Amino acid sequence: MTGIISERLKPYLTELLHQNQYCGIQGKTVFEGVAAIRDVIAHAEITEKPLCVLSIDFSEAFDNISHEYLQKVLHAHAFSESFIRGIMLLYDKATSEILVNGFRTRQIPIKRSVGQGCPLSMTIRFVPKSSDTDNRQEHQRHKDWQQSNEDNDSNVADDVTIFLTRVEDIPKLEGKLHRFEAASGARINIMKSRKMALGNWNKSNTIMNLTYYNEITILGYHFTNNINTAAAKTWSAVVARMRATAQDAYQRDLTLDKRIQLVQQYFLAKIWYVTQIFLPPTDAIGRINTAIAWFIWNGEIFRAPLSTLQRENNDGGWNMYKAEAKCRALFMYRLQNQSQQKGTITADWLKY
């Protein structure tokens, strides 16, 4: 049932959700959100204009949303009464029990939370957040990408990344976040939330008692005030994890074809993810290839170079991926895809 409702809602989500929302919208992925963060930071680095990047984490984001709040937001978006009743029936009179030493407690009524694995939850989880930010208009960015007099953000799942360019907007932002917390039941996790100053942003400016950091991690990408440094830190962490994974699987008794399959389907998965935002530096490619060859040949002297294994089957090879070539292809594909989406930061700067 929830899957059917979710599919029927998809065509209307672009009208319901804020344009900076990337989670739950058909045709959008996390890559657009992360690319926006990368490009804004790159612009601040080049122009040295003041910018504060806030990475806001919500505690138990799916568990704290109030059902009453969901109902009011659906009314505010002019959904029909019959539709709202159908949605609320999914949550009405929901209860939970706890198993303690083999005995169940009495039923506990559930007044908040949406199911994290439910197809519909991702949609209705973010309609409220969008409604709280609908009054923000992202003005057309010209050559200097001057931001509007309101904050801009990038929303992905339970993470929100906010860009501030003016000190006078801090009280407005804090007010909006506090109102959202009070109305929805959501709670900002101060311990996990971060802020980072770029350009000539004054670090004496306080925002929600958050600490300034020189590096913040968003969806597995490490960001600093320098894009090249951010790429290097991200790739250093990813390659280290890949090498550790290869070492853990070193003792497995696998044939050559199974080792190649494990490399291509498992070891390199994170590599393909990261490269769509940051191209790997030359030294990272070298470490990746070394780890692959070491694992494939079980730590022995390489019996054949990777270039041989990367040939086609009819040419004496095993059709292995060429890591560097595929990284470049994925990066260019993502860049082209983002440049064709009207209104994205990537599309804006590629005009010049």
Beta strands, then each sheet from edge to edge (+ up, - down):
strand 1: 51-59
strand 2: 95-96
strand 3: 99-100
strand 4: 103-104
strand 5: 108-109
strand 6: 152-156
strand 7: 159-164
strand 8: 187-188
strand 9: 194-198
strand 10: 216-218
strand 11: 221-223
sheet 1: 6+ 7- 1+ 8-
sheet 2: 6+ 7- 1+ 9-
sheet 3: 2+ 5-
sheet 4: 3+ 4-
sheet 5: 10+ 11-
end
